[in-house]
Amino acid sequence: MSTGENCLKGNLESFMQKVMAKNPGEKEFHQAVQEVATCIMPFIDKNPKYQKAKILERMVEAERAIIFRVPWVDDKGEVQVNRGYRVEMNSAIGPYKGGLRFHPTVSLSVMKFLAFEQVLKNSLTTLPMGGGKGGSDFDPRGKSDNEVMHFCQAFMSELFRHIGPNTDVPAGDIGVGGREIGYLFGQYKKLKNEFTGVLTGKGITWGGSLIRPEATGYGTVYFLEEMLKTRGETVEGKTIAISGYGNVGTYFIEKINELGGKVVTIGDEYGYVYDPDGIKGEKLDFLKDLWVIHRRPAKDYANEFNLKWVEGKRPWEVPCDIAVPTATQNEIDGPDAKNLIENGCWCVAESSNMPSTLQAIEVFQEAKILFAPGKAVNAGGVAVSGLEMAQNSMRYNWSREEVDQKLRNIMQNIHEQCVRFGKHGDYINYVEGANLAGFVKVADAMLEQGIV
């Protein structure tokens, strides 16, 4: 290792020690920062203007983090208490934008890592959106519509003070779909006495955008197509393993089927099901009903079609050409990554946020397979959220075809940015490309706006 490389390694270690000391115990946030800083530090070293203004140090510090109590009453008349969060990370290029996640694993660390990732992801879309994230440890699964409504109303009764169409525009995420967005929007409208584009993912009859539920899944496919083109390949005939089966997974499967690919797995935190014939036709219809409407567990799919349910395991042991994690963070570790490669996988496109551990990323990159991070691959959801914001501002709706074409164009543009910043000879380092492309736009805006 050269003197310069030793110096950079020392700078990275020193930087991470400071981050960990200021954010103790927040392992997800530490991981997200380290992945980005590893790519960004050499670039900053060559561009001292960013170091002088302490851009990276400022980017890892949230502009604002809000934690609040959410009390509500369940159907039995019992008082329940959850914790709510909103991390407003960076507004250099636009109002804070990022989803709300309702899931038992939600914590301040998870919210900060997601908000940090969101800053770079939103930058990649080229739309004027800053980055934020929020949510609660509330679990909507198994709750009645009435209970979900009561919780959403209680949650918004605090959140409404901190958001607005030109300040912070939340959207949906895990556990927050059209039902939850409806209840949240209704409460905001009542409290503020105004009808504004303060949330995205709204119903199409009251300010929503066509293609929004499908956006992340469709966008993943559009990015995947561009990745495959670099190897002279297409989706047709490929066997694909995915994990989560929510909106992202369901609509990813729908688009893959149109292109002649075959998705053979779905799962959740309890296990997975392997369907060698592929999830299509009546099976896909059942899957849409399973999650989009009723929020039922993945095991119900196995039971419905007499397929084997693999308890307590992840689908990354199934042979496939392409793996697309669509669930949550750190669902692919080092051994999973090695297992995928040994079983013939040569392409991994992350459709969830930070699903691969740092060790898994190292395995993929050493093997020189196609590997792209979530901040690039799954940007389709927030891209169409941005398009929804634009339509709200104009009081106008584009057609399904128009939104879909804009989404495709955005994903192709993101891929071009990743190649521009991450190409090394015949190899494209998508992690480096996505991080650098996202960083430069935000960093330049921060420089131009001064020390704020």
N, C-alpha and C positions, 0 to 999 in steps of 0.2 A: 504494500500500500504506500503510495507516494505521500510526501509531506502535505500537499494540498488536500488529498483525500482524508488524511488523518485529522486535518484542521476542520474539514466539513463534518466529519463524524463527531468530533468533539463539540462543534457548534450545535449539532442536532441533539446530542446527549444532554448538553447544558440547557438547551431550549426545553426539551421534554421534562427534565427535572423540575424546571420552574413551573411548567404547566401542571405537572402532577402535584407539586406542593401547593399550588393555588386551588386545585380541584381534587382534593383527596378522596380516594375511593371510587372515583368516577371512571371505571375501567373502559366503558364503551366510548366515552368522550376522549380518553387518552388514546385509544386505538385509532379513532377517526383522525385525530390531530397528527398522530405519528405517521399514518399512511400518507397524508397530504404533505406534511413537513419534509418527509424523506425525498419527495419529488421536487418540492419548491426550494429547499435550501440551496442546492447548486445554482439554480436560476437566480436567486437573490444575490448569491455571491458574485455573479457576473453582472448584476444590475444593482449597484450599491444605493441607488436612490430609494429602493424599497426598504433596505436595511436602515438607512438614515431616518426614515419616517416611521420605523418600527411597524410596518404594515402587517406582517404576519402575527406579531405580538398583539396588535389591535384586533385582528380578525378572529383570534381564538378567545377573545373576551367579549361576551355578549353585551350588546348595547343596553339590554334590559332583560331581566328574568323575573317572572311573576309566579308566585306559588300561593295557592288559595284553597280554602276549605269549601267542600261541596256537600252540604247536608241535604238529604231528600228522604221521602217516605215511600216505602215499598207497598205492595198490594196487601200485605198483612197488617198495615198500619204501623210498622216498625220503622224507626228512624235509622237511616244508614248514613255513613260519613265517608266520603272519598276525598282524594286530594287532586286538585287541578293545577295545570302548569301552562305557561306560555313563555317561550324563550324567543325574544326578538333579537336576533343575532347581528344582522347587518342590513342597513338601509341605504348603502352607497349608490345603488343603481335603481332603487325604486322602493315602494312600500313593502314591508315585511310580507312574505308569502310562503306558506307551508301548511301542511295538513294538521289535523287533530287526530290523535290516536287514543282510542278507548280500549285498554287491555291491561290485565293484571301486572304485566312486566314494566309498565310505564314508571319511570323514575326521572329525577333531575338529570342524571347522567345520560339516559337514553334520549331525553328531550334535547339536551345540548349537542349530542353527537348528530342527531337528525337535523337540528337547526344549522349546525356548521356545514354539514354535507349539502343542505338545501341552498346555502349561499352560492356555492360553486355550481350546483346543478342549475339553478335559476339563471346564473350568468351564462351558462352554455346555451340556453335557449335563445339568447340575444334579446329576449323580451325585458322590459323595464320592471324587474321584480327583485326586491331584496330577499333575504332569507330568514325564516322563522319556523318554529314548530311548537306544538302544544298537545295537550291531551289530559288523560286522567287514568288512574288505576281501576276505574270502573270497567266491568266486563258486561257487555250487552247480551252475551250468549246466555240463553235460558231465562232472560227477562221478558216480561210482557211488554206490549207496545206502551201501555200506560206507565209502567215503571221507567222505560227508556225515555218517555216524554218528560216525566217528572225530573229525572236526572238531568236531561239536556236543558230544561228550563232553569234548574238550579245552577248548572254550570255556566250558562250564558248570563245569568243574573250578576255574576262577577266579571266574566270575560268582557262584557259589552263596554266596560269602562276603558278598555285598552286597545280596542280595534276600531276600524273604520275603513271605508273604501279608498282613502288616500293615506292611511296609516298602517294598517295590518289587515290582510285579507286571508283568513283561514280557509281550509278546504277539508276534505275527508282523508282518511288514512285507514289503517287497520281498525276495524270495529266501528267506523263512522262512514255509513253509506247514505243513500238518498233519504231514508227515514230520519236518521239522526240530523242531517243537514236541515231538513224541513222543520223539525222541532226547534233547532237552534236558531234558525232564521226567523221563525215566528216569534220567538221570545225577544230577539234583538229588535225586531220591528215594533213590538209592543212597547219595549222600554225606551226606545229612541224616537218613536213616532215618526219614522221615516222609512221609505222603501229605497234601499241603496244596494249596490253590488258588494256588500260586505263579506259575503261567503261565496265560494264557488262549489260546484257540484249540485246546484239548485235544480229543482224540477223544471222541465222545459217550458211549462206554461207560466212560470213565474221567475224568469230571468236566467234559466239554465242554458247550457249549450249542448247541441247535438254532439255525439261522440264522446262526451265527458266520461261516462261510465266505462267505455271501452278504451279510453285514451292510453293508459299505461300499458295494457296488454297489446294493443295494436302498435303503439310506438316501439315496444320491445321488438316486435317482429320486424318493423321497418329498419331498426338499427341492426338487428341480426342479419337481415338480407345484405346490408352494406358490408358487414364483417365477412360474410361468406363470399361475396364478390372478390375480396382481396385474395382468395384462394381458388377463384374460378368455380365456385360451388353455388348451389341454390338450396332452398329449403326442401324442395321436392325429394321424396324418398328417404328423408332423414328421420331417425328415431330420436325422440327428445324426452328427457326426464325433467319434470318440474316438481315443486314441493307444494306451496300453497295453492288453494283452489278458490280464492275469493274473486273479486272483480278482475284483478290482474291475471290470475291463472286462467279463469274461465274464458275471458275474451282473447287471451293469448292463444288458447287452444282453438277457438273459433277461427281466428285468422290463419293459424298454421294449417288447419284443415283445408281452408280455401286454397292454400299454396301447395298442397300435396304432401305435407309432412305428417308425422304421427307422434302424438304425445301418449306416453304409456304409463305415467305415474301421476298420482296426486297424494297429498298427505296433510297432516297437521302435527301439532306437538305430541300427539299420542302414537303416531306411526304412519304407515303409508300403504297404499294399495297399488299393485302392479297389474295393468291391463294390457297384455301383449298385443291385443287386436287394435288398440288405440281408442281414445275417447272421442267418439263421433256419433252423429245421428241422435237416436233417442237417449244415448248415454250423456251426450253433451247437454241435451234438453233437461235431463234429470239433474245434472250438475248445476245448471243455472238455477233450477228450483231449490236445490240443496243449500246453496249459499246466498244467492242474490235475494231470494225471497224469505227463506226460513232459517238461515244461519245454523244449519245442522252439521254434525261432525262428519269428517271424511269417511269414517267407518261405515256410514249408512250407504255410501256408494258401493263399497265392497259387498255388503249384505244384499243390496238390491240386484246386483248382477252376478251373484255367486262367485265372487273373486276372493282370493286369499288376502286377508288383512295381516300385515306384518307389524306386530306390536312393538312399540318403543324404539323403532329404528328410522333412519332417514333413507330416502329413495336413492342415494348416491351409490348404492351397491348394485344397482340395476345397469346392465350394459346399455350404452346409448352412444349416439354420435355427438349429441349436444345436450348440455345441462343448463337449465335456466332456473336458478333459485328464485322463488316468487313469494316467500313467506316473510322471514324476519332476520335480524342480525345474527351473525356467527352460526349459521346453519350448515356451513361447510368448513370443517377443520382440516388440519394437515393430512391425517389418515384418510379422510373422505376424498380429498383432492387426489391423493395417490391411487385410491381405489378407482376413481373415475377414469384416470388416465390408463391404468392397467386394464380396464374393461372397455377400452376403445374410444373414450370421449376425447375429442380434439377441439372442442369449442365450448366455452362457458360464457354466457351473457347474464350478468346479474340484473334481475328485474326487481329485486327488493333492495333495501338499504343496508349496505355493508354486510352481506350475507357470508362473505368469506373472511376467515381470520387472516392475520398477517402471514402466518405460516402457510396457509392454503394458497394465498396469492404468490408466495415465493415458489411453491411447488409448480403452479401453473406457468409462471414466467420462466422458470428454469427448463421446463419441458417445451417451451416455445409454442404452446398451443394458443389458439385465439382466445383471449380473455379480456373482457371489458367490464369496468366497474359500474355499479348502480347509478352513480351520479350522471353518467352518460346514457346508459341503456334505458333507465326507467323515467327519463325526463319528459316523456310524452304526457304523463298525467298533469304535471304542473304547466306544461306548455299549453294544453287545452284549457286549463284554468286561466292562464293569461289571456287566451283568446276569449274566454267567457267574460273576463273583466273588460276587454275591449268592446265586446258586443253590448254589455251593460252600459258602458259610457255612451255608446251611440244610440241606445234604445232600439237595437236592431238585432236580428238573428240571421246568421249565415246558414246555408243549406248543409245537410249532412256531407254531401260531396265536397263542398268548399272547405269545411272544417277538416275533413279527412285528408284532403290534399295539402292544406297548410301544415297539418301534423306531420305528414310524410316529408314535406320540405324541411321542416325544423329538424327532424331526426337525421335526415341526410346531411344537413348543415353541421349538426353536432358531430357526426362521424368525420366529416371533412376537417373539423377543428382538431379532433383527436389525432388524426393522421398527420396534420400539419405540425403539431407540437410533439408528437410521440413516435414519429417514424425514424428508425435506425436501420438503414440499409433495407433488407427485405423484411425486417421484423417491425411490427407496430406495437409499441408499448402504450396500450390504451389507458392504463392507469396514469402514467406520466402525462400523456396527451390531454386527458380530461382535466387533471388537476392544474396543469399549466394554463390551458385555455381558459378555464373558469377563473383562475387567480388573476390573470393579467387584466381582465376587464374591470373586476372589482378593485384591484389595487390601483389602477390608473385613476379611477373615479375617486378613490379615497385621497390620493395625492392631490388631485385638483380641488378637492373640497377642504383641504387644510386639516389641522389637528383638531378633530371633533369627536 
